[in-house]
Amino acid sequence: MRNSSLTVALVVTAALAGCLGGTPSGAPVSDENATERALATEEAFVSERLSNATCVDEWGTDPTVIDREAVVTDRSADALSVNVTQPYWYGTARDEADGASRARYRVTANATERVGGDELSPC
């Protein structure tokens, strides 16, 4: 009987932990996880664009005049929508620039998809 009571107590505790903690409104990922993933994916997007731009001599994604930001703007049963701002800077033979990309992401338990946003073409 004692083992049965312990098993029931553990199951109830686990069920309550899932209900009380975790993600709001049954969302597949937490706001924190979704914003971190969206920011990381946008930083990779910007890095890829700048590193492949033939006219760019140096570049970075460190904040200079604009801060990194991510905000959950919508939730559905299987995804969160996240708006992000990712700063960048670059230098060419003629110019130096500071800016930020702005994009919207759809984040699910298994994927982070860029569904809209600025294109970055420094050349």
Secondary structure as UniProt FT lines:
FT   HELIX           2..20
FT   HELIX           24..26
FT   HELIX           31..51
FT   TURN            54..55
FT   STRAND          56..60
FT   STRAND          69..75
FT   STRAND          80..92
FT   STRAND          96..107
FT   STRAND          112..117
//
